[in-house]
Structures are given as C-alpha cells and as structure tokens.
C-alpha cells in the first residue's frame, strides 16, 4: 500500500519548543504505524546550513528541510511540485501563516490544508474568519479554541484533539531513578526548602516579573529561608525582562530564586519536576500550557490562571489538581494584527494566597493532589490515545478529501445572489 505523504510546517520538530515537541510526537507516532511519510519544514530557529536532513531512525520516511521563519510561498510551491504530498499540515499562531493562506487557491485544489490551532481567549476573533475559512480541517487544541472555531467558522471541518505528553517519560520516578539523575545533573541539589517551579519562556505575557516580585512578598510572610522559586528560563530573553537585575532590585541573592538555563532532554526535565513541590503558570494568555501538563503527569500539583487551556488542566469540572486563580481583571487589548483579545490578569493577593495554600498543605495532601492529577492526565490526555487519534484523523482526512487526481470535497468557487 502506498504511504500517505504529509507535508508539515511548524517549529523545527526536533527543537524543544512546545510546537516542535507536539509536532515530533505526532510525526513519530504516525511513522511507527508504517503507513506514512513526512516532509517537514523546520522553522523558528537559526540554522547552520540549509541542507535537508534525513532523520536517522526513519530514513527516507522523514526528511526535514531547514527554513527561515516557516518558509515562503516559493519554497512551498517547489516542495509541493517535487514531492506531491497528500496533506499539508501546519501548526502555530495564525499571524505567522498569512502568506500561506494567500496561496490556498493553489494548494487546496491539490490537497487538503489541515491547521492544528490554538487560540488564547475570547471574544470570538471574527477577524480570523478569512484565515479559518481557508482550511479544509481545523484541529483544535483546547476547548476554548473549539468553541471559537464552532462559532466563527462553522462550515469548516473541526476536530478537537488536545496536546499530550509522553507519560512513559513524564512520571513519578522512584528513589533509585531520582538518585541516578541527581548524581548526573543535580549533584549540588539539597532538598531543604519548599520548591516552586516555573518552566516557561521569559516573555511579557508569562508574567515573569510579577511572579518574582510577588514571590518576595510570599517569602516575607513565611521566611526567606523556607522556600525557593526555581525558574527554568532564559533570564536574558530579548522578549522578556532582565531577571538578574530583578534579583538585585529585590535583594533575593541568597538562593531565594534560582535560574536553570540548560536545555535538558525530556528524561532530565521529568526528573526536575520530580524534585519540586509545585509548578506555577499565571500567564495572562496561554493557549494550552505544556509545562503544567508535564507537571501533573509527574504527580506535582499546579497553580494556574484560569485562562485558555490552563483552566481545563487544573480541574475536570469536579475535582481539582492544584489551585486555579480566577482573573482579577479582563482587559481587552489588541494590535493591528489582532484587533481585540482578552488579557486575563490575576491579582498579587490571589497569587500569594495560592502559594500560601499549597505551602501550608501537608505532604500527604499535596501528594494526593498530584496523584489525582496524574490520573486525570492518563484519562483525558492519554498519550497512546493521542497517538492513535492522529492515525484516525489522517486516515479519515485522506479518505474524505483525497489529493491530486483523487481530490474530493473542494471547489474553488461559490455562488452568490446579488440584489
């Protein structure tokens, strides 16, 4: 049987970004079925050269072309002409793909365009409708996104399929496993304080500065020798704040806040979650939030803003797996590209109280929260189900929409009645 050939555009699928990780998970799971071939544009990183790379484990079934940004109209045209893929799949913020939708009239007569999409917040982004309508299928990552597509572009095919993490890697480790990893990577680590964990980019919407200032107020209440905030991020990210300067300003130079800047393999990152007591993410806009899902998979409770995809991780509607903070304000912000969207901000008081609540829990209570969180992940974000579902999705899309000589369910024109 001829394999289904899928052309992907995303962050480089071997990069550690959330988009890259989810792309890799999808591709590797499908390659293991033996039914697919992939050609990937690997974008959003700097490249030493632009020669195509064959991924060793999969040979000619997976070839990655390094590109700047996410590619260009001409590079897409060239690849389509030379490789004749059956499906075009792409993923990340719609603002990065306007150039691609401009040539959908060239692409869609040949193959379906499938967009794996997340949107952070309401109101319904009606300005995205022309982009949404330029796809055959939109696969939605969060319940918020699914509701948005249902209302903004109801005629476009829609499939809800949230992110997942590999729960064979992200899990609670045994004492022996932890000791091994600590000796290799965290030799100087001593568990003598309560440890909060921040694993996110140092960027404006991630609220890094607020977290540091508010964490100091928490320490002022419980004692500066009682807890540490470990921030796995780049203190000098050009899109964020100078976090080392904030340390000096706050006079938190005695280990109250520590930075982790190494780019760890997933197995080591899982061990890092196992070292901490709670993971925090209070982004004012967060489509999904992988770090909190990874944390729950490792049986570590979370503190999150009740926005975007974070709100569907911290609770199943009845049970809680950490603390969800309702936004204290919902400002409508925007730009020329995104005219309006809600920005959800939590208050200092609510965040500090959430830290105190987790800190004052007994180890048994926190362990119960973490265990329940792992069970929730295994039920609603099961990694094997995630992989199997991708196979079902692409099999159905290929059968329903076809490609090239067998293209179905697409017409490049519409009838309109003029008055």
Buried (B, 14 or more C-beta within 10 A) or exposed (E): EEBBBBBBBBBBBBBBBBBBBBBBBBBBBBBEBEBBBBBBBBBBBEBEEEEEBEBEEBEEBBBBBBBBEBBBEEBBEEBBEEBEBBBBBBBBBBEBBEEBBEBBEEBBEBBBBBBBBBBBBBEBBBBBBEBBBBBBBBBBBBBBBBBBBBEBBEEBBBBBBBBBBBBEBBBBBEEEBBEEBBEEBBEEEEEEBBBBBBBBBBBBBBBBBBBBBBBBBBBEEBEBEBBBBBBBBBBEBEEBBBBEEBBEEBEBEEEBBBBBEEEBEBBBBBBBBBBBBBBBBBBBBBBBBBBBBBBBBBBBBBBBBBBBBBBBBBBBEEEBBBBBBEBBEEEEEEEEEBEBBBBBBBBEEBBBBBBEEBBEBEEEEBBBBBBBBBBBBBEEBBBEBBBEBBBEBBBEBBEEBBBEEEBEEBEEEEEEEEE
